[in-house]
Amino acid sequence: MKIYEIGTGYTPIPATMGAATEIVVEELTRSLRKNGQDAEIIDIKATRRKETELPIREVAVPKKFSGTDVSLGLMHKLKRVVYSISLAYTLKNILKHGDEKVVLHFHNQYNMFFFLKIVPKKLRDKCFIAYTNHSYIWHGDWKEIESTVKKRYFQEIECMKRADMVYVLNDRTVSTLTTKLGIEKKKIKLIDNGVNTTVYCPLTCEEKKSVKENLDGHNKTYFIQVGSVCDRKNQLGALKLLLPFLKEDKTREFIYAGGIIDEDYQKEIVEFAKREGIEKQVKYLGEIEPGKSLNEYYNSAVAMIFPSKSEGFSLVIIEAMAAGVPVVINENLRFKLADRCLKYSNKEGFEAVIKTNILNSDKQSELSAQAREAVLLNYSWDKIAQDYYGTWVR
């Protein structure tokens, strides 16, 4: 059996910036191969690709679309479409000339939508079509998301209805797909994302000291948030919650990293910090390459603050936990991993969590060890790969 993990065309694999789905494709392929499976990545042709041991079959696109720019907008959407059409013809050729069983594992609605439109049914019937739903939208309240779903996610609806198996990241999405879209429950499987626990791991005290010195403050206390800078990720909300703690002690700082999706929102964060007189305690780190550098930043912090308004499954949460960093989340976030995090429901609850659990060094150390242990037991990529493969050999 040949397994093709399909890159989204968003940015080349391996990702050199925080692109969660690309990280999933890379790590899943690596673990499938480690487990003895014949797995290969199909991805957009890149002018520069980070070195990797993984086999990658490139899909050529016009040069203007082959860079790593992932800024949102018309060109970004056009790039997705151009890549998806070229991808469909690549897959058509693979199916036309191959005889072995093939699994096509899609991770993006555009990729699969154009595959369904371009590749004839007699060729599609030769393969097992797997689709993982990575979107945060599907686990929201149906009354709130229905109009958005029908306008912007109609391609994904068709993809999920026509896939042989649909994979989701939380049980609320299962409920939405079955009750609102009529997708058979037997072809929906809940499989979590994983994390590379060798890359994301606790550092020694000396290593942490070195990292903090590079941040210009080995005696400082850092709270971190990682994710695209936009209203949904709610960095401003995190800063407002941390405000009394930052004002109380000038050695405490809020550091945040990720691509800026909304420039106006970033300006709001900067302006708020200036108004409150804490601008020297708020640092934007930019986009950090996944892996060693990001792990170092996680290790510099006493906690990850994650007040995101909506998530399907957050990869950065399990990365932080694997690094031994306790995570504080909005209790409205609903996915299995959330039960392993510290939760708050309001400002008072947040302050209690920080005072009792994070600023108490003994308790923080205990939570750090527990976070790492929870990830090792439940979120290794070897386990995730076995879960996926088990649905393809039935």
N, C-alpha and C positions, 0 to 999 in steps of 0.2 A: 504494500500500500504506500502510495506517495502522498505526502501532505504538503500543501502549499499554504503558507501563512502570507496573507496579502497585506502589504504596506498600504497606507491610506493615500500617499502622495502629498501629505501635508508637509513633511520634512523628511529627508533621507534617514534611513536606518543604517547604523546606530545613530540615535538622536544626539545632537550636540547641544541641545537646549531642552527645556522642560516640556517634552511632548509625551504625555502619558501613554497614549495608545501605541506609539512607536516603541516605547520601552516594553510594553506588554508583548508586542509581536516579536521583538528581539529575544526577550527572556524566555518566552514560551517555546520558540524555535530551538533555542539553546538546550532547554531541558528535555524537549522531545527527542532531540538527537542524543543527548546524554543517556536517555532511557532506551536507546537503540532503534528509534524510529527514523525513517527516511523523510526528513522534513527540510524544506527549503523556503526561503523568503523570496517573494516577488515584490519589487519596489521600483519607484521612480528612478530613472537614470540621473545621477548626480555629477556635477562638475567636480565636486570634492566629496569624497565619502570617507568617514572615519574608518580606520583599519579594523577589521573583524575577521574571526576565523569561520564565521557562518557563510554558507553558500547563498549568494544573492543573485537572482536573475533580474536584470535591469530592463525596464520598459522605457524606451526612448520617447522623449517629448521634445518639442521645439526648444532651442537653447534658452529662450527668454523665460521658460517655465522651470528650468532645471536647477536654479539656485536654491538657497536655503531660506530665502525670505518668506516668512509665514505671516506677514502683516495681513490683517483682515481687510476685505474690500473686494472690488470687482475682479482684479487680477488674481487674487487668491481663489475666488470661486471658479474663475475661468480655468485656472491651473488644475483644480480638482476635476473639472469636466474633461479637459484635454487628456489628462492622465488616465481617467476612468475609461474613456473610449479606446485609447491605445492598449490599456490593460485588457479590455474585453477581447480585442483581436489576438493578443498574446495567449490568453486562456483558450480561445477558440482553436488556435493552432496546436496547443498542448493536447487538448481533448481529441482533436481530429487525428493526431498521429500516435496517440498512446493507447495501450491495451490494458494496463494495470489499473486497479482501483485507485481513484484519485479523490482526495478530500480537498476542497477549496474552502478555506476559512477566511471569511470576510470580516472586516472590522469597521467598515464605513459604508453608509448608505449609497453614496454616489457610485462607488466601485461596483457594488453588487447590482444596483439599479441598471446601469448600462450593460453589465454582463447579461442580465435577463433580457434586455431589449435587442442585443446584437447577436448573441450566440443562439443558434437554433436549438429547439427543444430536444431533438434527437441526440445532440451532443451534450446538453445539460444533463440528460438522463443517465449519462455515463459516469457522473460524479456524485459525490455526497456534498451537498451545499450547507455549510455551517456559517451562522451569522452571530457575532457577539454584539449586543447592544451596549455601547459604552456611554450613551447619553444620560445626562442628569434629568432631562425633562420628563421622562416616563413615570417616575415615582411620585410626581406631584398630584395634588387634588385634581380630579378629572374636570370639574367645573371651571377651574382656573386655567387648565392647559389645553382644553379641547380645541379651541379656535386656533391656537398656535400650532398644535400638532397637525391639524388638517391643512393648514396653509404651508407650513415649512417642513413637515416630516412625512409627507405623503409617500415619498420614495421609500422611506424606512418602513412604513406600514406594509407596502407591497413586498419589500425584501423579507420581512419577518413572516408574512403569510406564505411566501413561496419557498422559504428555506426548509431543508430537511430537519434541522435542529436550530433552535434559537437559544443563546446563552445570555443570561442577565446577571446583574450584580447585586440585586436586592429583591426581597420578597414582595415589596409594594409594586415593583414593575411586573412581576408575575401576575398579580391581581389585575392590573390595568390591561395587560395584553389579553388575558382570558375573558374578562367581563366586559371590556369596552371594545375590543377588536375582534373577539371571537376566535382567537388563536387557540388551538388545542393544547391543553395543559401538558399532555404527554410528550409534546415536542419542545417544551421549554425546560431548560435546565439552569439552575442557579449555581454558578461557579465563580468564586472570588478571584480577584487578581492576586498576584503574589509579589514577593520582593526578594531581591538577591541579598541574602543575609551575610554573604562574604564581603560584599561591597559596603553595605550599610550595616555598621557594627559600632559598638562602643570603642572609643579611643582611650589610651592610658592617660593618667593625670598629666604627664609631661607633654603628651601630644595635644591635649586640650589646652594647656597653658600656651603652647606655641601658636595654636590657631587663634586664641583670644588676643595674643600679642599682635598678630597680623591684623586683627580688627581694631587695634589701637586701644586695648583695654583689658589686660589680664585680670584686673581687679573688679571688672564690671559684671553685672548680671544681665544676661540677654534673654529676651523672649523673642521667638522667631515665628514667622508665618511664610509659607512657600506656596505660590500659586499665581496664576495670571492676575494682574492688577486690574480689577474691575468691580463693579458694585456687587455682583453675585458672590465673589470671594470675600468681600466685606472687610478689607484691610482697615478702612476707616472705623468700622465698628470695633475691630480689635483694639485700635489705638484709643478709642473713647473708653473702652472697658479698662484699659491699662492706665489711663490718665492719672488716677489718684496714686497709683504705685510709682509712676515715673516722677510725679511731683514730690512725693514723699522722700525719694532717694535718687539723687542725681547720678548715681553709679548704675542705675537700671536703664536699659535701653530696649527699644523695639526695633528689630531688624526684619526686613521683609524682602523677598526675592521673587522674580517671575517676570514674564513679558508684560509690557504695558499694553493692555487691550483698549483701555479708555484713557486718553490723555487728560481729559477734563477731570476724571475721577482721581488721577494721580495728583493733579493740581490741588484738588480739595484736601487730600491728605497733607500735602506740604503746607497749605495755608492754615489748616487746623493746628498743625504742630507749631507754627509761628505764632498764631493767636494765643495759644496756651503757654508759650514760652518754653517749649520742650523740643525745639527743632534740632538741638544738638544731641538729643537722645533718640532720634528717629533716623534710621539709615536705610536707604533703598540700595540693595546690593546688585541690582540688575538681574539679568538672566544668568543662571549658574548651570554649567554643564553637569548633567546627571553623573553620579559616580563619586569618585574620591573627594572632589571639591565640595559637592553638596553634603556628603556625609560629614565633612569637617565642620561645616556651618551648623548642621543639626547638633553636633557634639558640643558646640560652643554655648548652646542654650540650656536653660533650666527647664523650659517647656515650649512646646509648639502650641500657639494660640490659633484656633481654627473656627471662627464664627461664621463660616460659609452659609449662605442662605439655602443652598440646594446642592446635593451631591448624589451621584449614582453610587460611586465607590471611589474614595480618595486614595490614590497611590501615595501621595506625600505623607499621609497619616501613617501608613505601614512602614514607609521608609524611616520616618522619625522614630517610630517605636522600635524598629530593628536596630537603630542607633542608640537605643536606650534612653529616649527622650519622652517623658510623659506628654500626653496630648489633651488639651482642654477644648471641648467642642460645645456648640449650641445643641441643646437636647432635642431640637426638632429634626436633626439629621438622623435618618433611619437607614442603617445598613448594619450587617452583622458585627462588623468590627467596632461599631460605635459603643457596644457594650463594654469594650476594653478601655474606653477613654473616660476622662473626668468630664462630667456634664454640668451645665448650668442652665437656668431658665430665665434669669434676669440679672441685673447689675449686682444686686446684693448677693445672689447665689454665686456669681463669678468671683466676687471679692472674697467670699468665704472659701471657695476652692483654692484660690491662690494663696491665701494666708495659711490655711490648714495643711495644704498638700505640697505646694511648690516652694514657698519661702521657709518651710520647715525642712532643713537639710536632711534630717534622718528619714522623714517621710518621702522626700523627693528621691532619695537614693533607693528606697524600697520600691517606689513606683517605677523607677528607671529599670530595675531588674525585672519586675513583673511585665513591663511593656515588651522587653526583649524576649522573654520566655513565651509570651502569648503569640508573638510572630513566629518564632521557631516551631511551635507546635502546630500552627494552623495555616501559615501563609508562605511556605517554601514553594518555589517554582516547580520542584520535582513533583510535589503533591498535586499542584494545579494541573501540570501536564498529564499526569496519570488520570485525573478526573476527566479532562477533555478526551484523551485517547480512548478511555473506556466507553464513551458514547459513539465512537466511530467504528468500533469493531463488533458491535452487537449483531 
